[in-house]
């Protein structure tokens, strides 16, 4: 059980707000949702790395709801759950890797990928080109923005780590 002190709640709120603002800075966006941003997931990763996976997952879920408000793309209630609270909540898994932040980024984004991948197979298979396997289409589509997003987030965290900012923060 996580005890939510005012300080933890305030840090999480600020991280979600910052992530929401960074999410609006788009490097490129795909037609059915998904975009590469200016390291929008990094504030969520920082909360997860500092406060653990439980707080990180909750901050990720809140960020997912902010993303939904910013770019609502919904076909079905289960698709909403997979593409917003579950996918972004998975970013909080980085909290299990406090001593290895870049591994945490990889695990968090991999969790997000799995959630979007399942949603893509189940709900967006009709967008696949004729004759293309929906699983392959979902993997390519979601990978086309999550791989660059992983690189942007990893570079940002690497810079923070090299400048020893993470030592102060964590």
N, C-alpha and C positions, 0 to 999 in steps of 0.2 A: 504494500500500500504506500503510495506516494503522498507525502504531506505537502500540500500546496501552500507554501508561504507566500506572502505578498510579493516578496522579491522574485520568486520563481515565476509567479503569474505575470508580473510586470515584464520580466525578461522575455517570456514567451510571447506576450502580446506585442512587444516591440519587434521581436524577430518575425512574427507573422506579418505585421504591418510593413516592415522593410522588405520582406519577401514579396508581398503583394505589389509594392511599388516597383521593385526590380523586375517583376513579372511583366509589367507594362512596357519595359524596355526590350523590344523584340528585335533579335538579329534576323530571324526568318520564321515564318509560320506556314504550316501545312493546311490544306483546304478543309479537312475534316477534324481539325483540332490538333494540338501539339505545336509547340514552338521552342525555339532556342532563345534563351533570355540572357540577360546580363547577370549571370550567376544567382538567379533568384532563389535557388534551393539552399545556398550557402548559409543564410541565417538559420534555417531549420536545422541544418547539419550542426551548426555551432551550439544550438540549444540542446540537441540530442547528445553531442559529445560532452557538453558541460554538465547536464542534468540527468543523463541516462535515457534509456530507451522509452520508458513510460511517458515521461514529459515530452520527449522527442516525437513520439507517435501522436500524442494529443496536439502538439503544435503543428505537426504535419497534416492532421485531419482538419484543423482550423484553417491552415493555408489552402488545403484542397477546396474548402468551402468558399474561400476568398477567390480562388481561381474560377470556381463555378460562377460566382457573381460577375467576374470580369469577362468570362467567355463561356456562357452557358451553351452546352451542346449535349442535349439529352433526348434519348429515344425511349428509354424504358427505365423504371426505378432501379433494377439491378445494374444496368449499365451506368447509371448515375453513381451508385455505390462503388463499382469497380473503378471508374475513371476519376473520381474525385476523392472521397474520404479514404478509401482503401489504398489507392495508388499513392496519394500524397502522404498518408499516414505511414506507409512503408519507409519513407525517408527517415523516420525516427529510429529505424533499426541500426542506423549509424551509431547510436548510443552504446551498442554492445562493443564498439571498437574504439574506445576512448584513447588508448595508447597507439592506435594505428588509424589516424583520421582518414587517410586516403582509402584504406580498406573499407572504412565505414561509408564513405561516399559511394564506393563500388557496390556494396551490399544494399544501401538505400535505393540507389537508382536501379539496381537489378530487381529489387522488390517492386518498384514502381513499374518497371518494364513488364514483369509477369502479370500484374494486374491489368495493364493496358492491353497486353497481348491476348489475354483471355477475353476481354471485352471486344477486342478486334475480331477474334474468331467467331464469337457468338453473335455480336450485334452489327458488325460492319463488313461481314463477308460479301455482301452484295456490291461493295465498292471494288472488290478484287477484279482485275481484268479477266475476261472470259478464258476459261481453261486453267487459271492459276489457282493453286491450292490456297484456301483462305488462311491457313496457318502461316504459310510462307509470306503471303501478302501482309498479314498482321505483323510478323517479325520484321519485315523490311520497312514497313510504314513506321512502326513505333521506334525501331532502331535508327531510322533516318533523322530523328530529332533528339532521341535520348543519348545516342553516342556523342554527338557534339555537345549536348548539355552536360554529359559526364566530363568531357574534356574541359569545358569552361569551368565547371565547379571544382574539378581536381586542380586546375591551374590556380584558381583563386585560393583554395585551401593550402596548396603548396607554397604560394607566396606568403600567406599568413603564417605558415609554419616556419618558413625560412627566416622571416623577420622576427620570429619568436613571439609573435602576437598571441598565438595559441597557448603558449606557456603562461602568459599573463592571464588569459581568459579562462583557461581550463585549470 
